Amino acid sequence: MTRPLVIVIADDHAMVRGMLKRRLDAEPDMTVAAAVSNADEALTAVLRLNPDILLMDIEMPGSDSFGAARTIRERCPDTRIIFLSAFFHDRYIEQALAVQAWGYVTKSEPEDSVIRAIRKVAAGLAYFSPQIQARIVVDSAGATLAHPQRSRVSTLTHRELEVLRYIARGMAKKEMARTMHISANTVNRHTTNLMTKLDIHDRVELARYAIREGLADA
């Protein structure tokens, strides 16, 4: 008998976590080994359990989900990541593709879509919700955005974008350093790079820019 797929769920909403866990555990070929509330806990759970699938929300407090996904891809290459989100901004899709996610499911889809996504990904096939499919092109080189827009935000590295989000949320430098597990000097370096790339040379204006771009709640 084939063993069930081992799944880790990461979502900061307890109701969503509980609903997903009950739904997936009801499937004979699936078992939820852990249901956690943020990206740090997701990383810890994946490193401990080495699951087949990580179903992870994008918008969670604390560390960035894409950063966690990048670490998981490097340290647990057999775990396949499916992102789950109420949003499908181009920048989210671009980052999901950059970390080689196997799937991206929007929360507007019915529960059965999550089941279908998990089974397809477990079988070695990518799964993207229709809203995501409409924005990407899949060819021999892989999946890319159909109409990438080279905005100023798109020039930022993953870490610079993470710092910009935290600036928009009003986090102090030391708090950012603790959250990101880096030094305060490294935070300063990323901030300097942000100012240079965005041509914004004031922390308050950086925060305003990030809020206008919808990054404060990303």
Sequence and secondary structure as in RCSB ss.txt:
>XXXX:A:sequence
MTRPLVIVIADDHAMVRGMLKRRLDAEPDMTVAAAVSNADEALTAVLRLNPDILLMDIEMPGSDSFGAARTIRER
CPDTRIIFLSAFFHDRYIEQALAVQAWGYVTKSEPEDSVIRAIRKVAAGLAYFSPQIQARIVVDSAGATLAHPQR
SRVSTLTHRELEVLRYIARGMAKKEMARTMHISANTVNRHTTNLMTKLDIHDRVELARYAIREGLADA
>XXXX:A:secstr
    EEEEEE S HHHHHHHHHHHHTSTTEEEEEEESSHHHHHHHHHHH  SEEEEESS SSS HHHHHHHHHHH
 TT EEEEEES   HHHHHHHHHTT SEEEETTS HHHHHHHHHHHHTT  EE HHHHTTEEEETTEEEESS   
 TGGGS HHHHHHHHHHHTT  HHHHHHHHTS HHHHHHHHHHHHHHHT   HHHHHHHHHHTT TT 
